[in-house]
């Protein structure tokens, strides 16, 4: 996903170390970085980061350092895209934990039938691991809601003069 762009990026900034204080070199770095950051901010890049993290955790010989690096990369990709990683991580924990109530709220068939709503929260949904991993990827790839918000404030002239 990102790999094809990296050699071009390296070529563009390769000889700039000596002349980084010049305006043309600064422009070149700015253009190269802007292009790369734009590419890293796509849903595809974040989804690829998630898939890399999942694959690393599934690999039995992966070191804890490698797993931690993948999570840190995922955090950076998500935050570059505008996703609040901590909020997403809480959601992902519920998805991956097979929480029947959460999965049912997403429209997933949970295999839980005729259970009162209060009891549903304590039950496993029976949704496959692959599907739950996909739900996490889908949630991570979505852009956060950036709807317009209006804030109204009132004050009296008397309170303003103090």
N, C-alpha and C positions, 0 to 999 in steps of 0.2 A: 504494500500500500504506500508506504513512505519511502521505501528503499530506492525506487527509481529516481526520486528527486534529490537524494543525498549526494550522489557523485557530482551533479550539476551545482549543488550548493557549495561543495568543497572546492570545485573549480573556481567559482565566483569569488570566494573569500581566500583562496590559497595564498596569493601573493600580497595580501593587504597588510601583513604584520608590520612591514617597514614604513608604509605610507598611510597608516590608519588616521593620522591627523589631517589628511587632505580631504577636501570637499568631495572629489570624485570617489575616493575610496569609501567615505562615509555613505554616500548615496548607494554605492554598490552593495555594501553590507546591509543597508536599510531595505533595499529592494529584495535581496536574497532572503533576509530574515522574514520580511513581510510575507513573501510567497510561501516560505516553509511553515510559518505560524498559521497562515490561512489554511494550508493543507492539513496541519495537525489539529485544527479546530473543527474538522468535519465529523459528522456522525460515523462515517466509515472508519476514521482513525481511532475514535474512542472505542468503537465496537471491536476493532482489531486489538487494541490494548487489553480489552476485557478477555478476548479469546486467548491472547498470549498469557495472561495471568492464570486463567483456568487451566490451560495446557501445562504451565509450569507447576502448578499445585498438584496436578494429576501425575506428573512425572515422578516416579518413586525415588529417583536418585537426585532430584533437585535439592540444592542446599537451601537452608533457611535464608541465607543472604540473597540468593537468587529470587526466592519467593518474595522477600521484602522489596527487592529492587523492582519487581513487576508491579507490586502494589503502589510503590512510589511513582512509577511511570504512569500508572492508571490514574492516580490522583492528579498528576500534572495535566494529563490529557483531558480529564473531565473538567478540571477547573479552567483550563484554557478555553474550553467550549462554553463555559458559563454555568456548568452544573455544580450544585453544592454537593460535594462528595460525601460529606458526613450525613446529609439527609438521604442521599441515594444509598449509602451503606446500610442505614437502618432499614430501608425498604428491602434491599437485597437480602439482608439477614432474615427477614420474614418470608421472602419468596423461597430462599434456599432451605429454610427450616420447615417447609411444607405446611405452613399455617393455613388450615382449611378456610378460616374466615377471610383472610387476606386474599387468598387465591380465588375464592368464590366471588369476592367483590370485583375482581378483574374479569369475571365471566368464565373462569376456568371450571371445568367439570371436576369436582373434588372427590367424587365417590362417596361423599357423606350425604345420606338421605334422611329425611324426616327428623333431623336433629333440631331441637330448639336453638335459636340464635345464640343464646348464652353458652350453650354447651359446645357449639361449633368451634369457638376459639381454642378450646383445649384439645381439639382433634387434628390429626394429620389429614392432609387433603388427598394423598395418594396420587399426586401429580408427578410424572416422571422427572428424574433429575435433569435430563436434557432439556425438557420444557421449562423447568424452573431456571436453568442457566440462561435459556433464551429470553425469558421474561426479564431477567436482570440486564441482559444486553440491550433489550428494547428500551427499558426504563433509563438506562445510562445514556443511550444515544439521543433521547428526546431533549430538545432544548427546553430550558426552564421557561415558565410563564413570565413574559415581560409585558403584561398588559398595562395600560395607562392607569395611573392612580391619581386621583385628585385629593388634595388635603385642604380642608377648610379650617381657618383659624379666626377667632374673633377676640378682640380686646377693646378695652375702653380707652379713651383719650387720657383719662385720669391715671390708669395703670402705666401708660406709656411715658408719662412725664416724671415718674419716680426714678 
